[in-house]
Amino acid sequence: MNKLKTNAVKFKDDDYETQKETLESLLPFIEKYNIIYDPFYCQGTVKTYWKELGKECINEKLDAFNRETPECDIVISNIPFSIKKECMKLFLSLDKPFIILMPISAMGSKWISPYFDKLQFIIPNKRINFLKNKKLGNGSWFDCCFYCHRVNLEKDIIKL
């Protein structure tokens, strides 16, 4: 049996957006930051939400891994979960405070242990429901939390 060879990259369907209420829950922790950079575009809805919440957001449809980092105060993103490890390395290399939304299960992954002393966590008070193509889903089957770096939270773990 002949196998078809291809150079095609398998597409991961993980372009889900964060609801405005989820972003709003971060406001008490980011009061001193005015310009947010979110390197993952999806549908661009996050830019509108941050504006409604009184923050400027740079969110462009560009390759997050191959671009100059725009001038910003903090990086906040709901990253593609299929590339968590790569995103953590990227965000640490930006030399900016950041907040990344990821599954809680990533805390138990071997790859994240070298970064633990650099992280703090904000745990939402409920499961996060995401938007897909600007439509609200039926609910996530897993828990997420915010992985924070250089945000200087009062405690290493904050439960909302």
Backbone hydrogen bonds, N-H to C=O, Kabsch-Sander energy under -0.5 kcal/mol:
donor,donor_aa,acceptor,acceptor_aa,energy
13,D,11,F,-0.5
14,D,12,K,-1.8
16,Y,14,D,-1.0
17,E,131,L,-2.9
19,Q,129,N,-0.5
23,L,19,Q,-1.7
24,E,20,K,-2.7
25,S,21,E,-1.2
26,L,23,L,-1.8
27,L,24,E,-1.3
29,F,26,L,-1.9
30,I,26,L,-0.8
30,I,27,L,-1.0
33,Y,30,I,-1.6
34,N,32,K,-0.5
36,I,34,N,-0.7
36,I,56,E,-3.2
37,Y,74,I,-2.3
38,D,36,I,-0.5
38,D,58,I,-2.6
41,Y,39,P,-0.6
44,G,41,Y,-2.5
47,K,44,G,-0.8
48,T,44,G,-0.8
49,Y,45,T,-2.2
50,W,46,V,-2.6
51,K,47,K,-1.8
52,E,48,T,-2.3
53,L,49,Y,-1.4
54,G,51,K,-1.6
55,K,50,W,-3.0
56,E,34,N,-2.2
58,I,36,I,-3.3
59,N,57,C,-0.7
62,L,60,E,-2.2
64,A,62,L,-0.6
66,N,63,D,-1.1
73,D,35,I,-2.9
74,I,35,I,-1.5
75,V,97,P,-2.4
76,I,37,Y,-1.4
76,I,74,I,-0.5
77,S,99,I,-2.2
79,I,77,S,-0.9
79,I,101,L,-0.7
81,F,79,I,-0.6
83,I,80,P,-2.0
84,K,81,F,-1.0
87,C,83,I,-2.3
88,M,84,K,-2.5
89,K,85,K,-2.0
90,L,86,E,-2.3
91,F,87,C,-3.1
92,L,88,M,-2.3
93,S,89,K,-1.7
94,L,90,L,-0.9
94,L,91,F,-0.7
95,D,92,L,-1.0
96,K,91,F,-0.6
98,F,149,H,-2.2
99,I,75,V,-2.5
100,I,147,Y,-2.7
101,L,77,S,-2.7
102,M,100,I,-0.6
102,M,145,C,-2.4
104,I,143,D,-2.3
105,S,143,D,-0.5
106,A,103,P,-1.6
107,M,104,I,-2.2
108,G,105,S,-1.3
109,S,106,A,-1.6
112,I,109,S,-0.8
113,S,109,S,-0.6
113,S,110,K,-0.8
115,Y,112,I,-2.0
116,F,112,I,-0.7
116,F,113,S,-0.9
118,K,115,Y,-2.4
119,L,116,F,-1.4
120,Q,148,C,-2.2
121,F,156,D,-3.4
122,I,146,F,-2.1
123,I,121,F,-0.5
123,I,158,I,-3.4
131,L,17,E,-2.8
132,K,135,K,-3.0
135,K,132,K,-1.5
137,G,130,F,-2.5
145,C,102,M,-2.6
146,F,122,I,-3.0
147,Y,100,I,-3.3
147,Y,145,C,-0.6
148,C,120,Q,-3.5
148,C,146,F,-0.6
149,H,98,F,-2.5
158,I,121,F,-2.7
160,L,123,I,-3.0
160,L,158,I,-0.6
